[in-house]
């Protein structure tokens, strides 16, 4: 096949959609009003645009627009959820925060910081598919527990968590439930009321809006303590002049996802199936990581024996393919990613990990190109490998 460019790292970020760019463009040019400048029309229009975006995000989540607060990123939403709840008076001094071993660092490093402040943090194990251990959750909740935070779907292996079951357990025990839905929002249905979610983080750049904008759903009645104080924007939850163009973009991107989610997810899932079947049938000693069915539509994560993930992604890059690995060097430590370790992979297996994440802009030709190149690259690398045994 002729050389092509294939972007297969949509879990890292996505391109800004043309429709989204069109919608935000006026707010980067003529519509530059400050939403707080309510005495004149230019400011009122900016405010109205932010409120429309709030409605659009709320609609996809089945939330009330008043429960959506715009943030500077998914990371900030996660920070606010954890710090804001643990520090709030509403939790009445309870010190325990329960999360999982496979969260994104936005959660893990925030939990660590809270532990350093004296909070009691418990990290739940997951099974070999990356599904959280429900019995461990039940055992971990005690009288001193304020909050449980479990991601909706994992960024490396794509596994989707049983959110409703987790939320029910939390509420039976009088504990709040937060979910980091940065990877899941817009890709799988998430209705906060039906699922019983108290707080939910999301991010723009995973759904074809720009980087550097996110939101936190906060169930009405909850008052997490703000981490950014100042002019009182976002009802005092998140001060700082609103990033109007990006917020407008996030709203539009959410609206589009809400409208097309079912069709797009079916399409992306069929591409991923083609990719997984092709890879597993053509490449010996390859395996899928994460849950076989309960996974994000676009996520295909593999391990290949006797190769290094870094070599794989560098060779794929030469062929014009963007991919990711949870192997050691890319995690800036000697160990493979915490996710691959937590699902029980041996070090040498996890070193050969590859994550290919597809989205709506990908095609069957992209998939066939990836399979063809991957097969050749693996064959070449393995022939050079001292540990490869056919
Ligand atoms: N949480 C998860 C699960 C993610 O995958 C990411 C980003 O990759 C984040 C949080 C952080 O989001 P942001 O990049 O908007 O800060």
Boltz pocket constraint, residues with backbone or C-beta under 6 A from the ligand:
constraints:
  - pocket:
      binder: B
      contacts: [[A, 11], [A, 12], [A, 72], [A, 73], [A, 74], [A, 75], [A, 76], [A, 78], [A, 104], [A, 106], [A, 151], [A, 153], [A, 154], [A, 155], [A, 180], [A, 182], [A, 183], [A, 202], [A, 203], [A, 204], [A, 205], [A, 212], [A, 213], [A, 214]]
      max_distance: 6.0
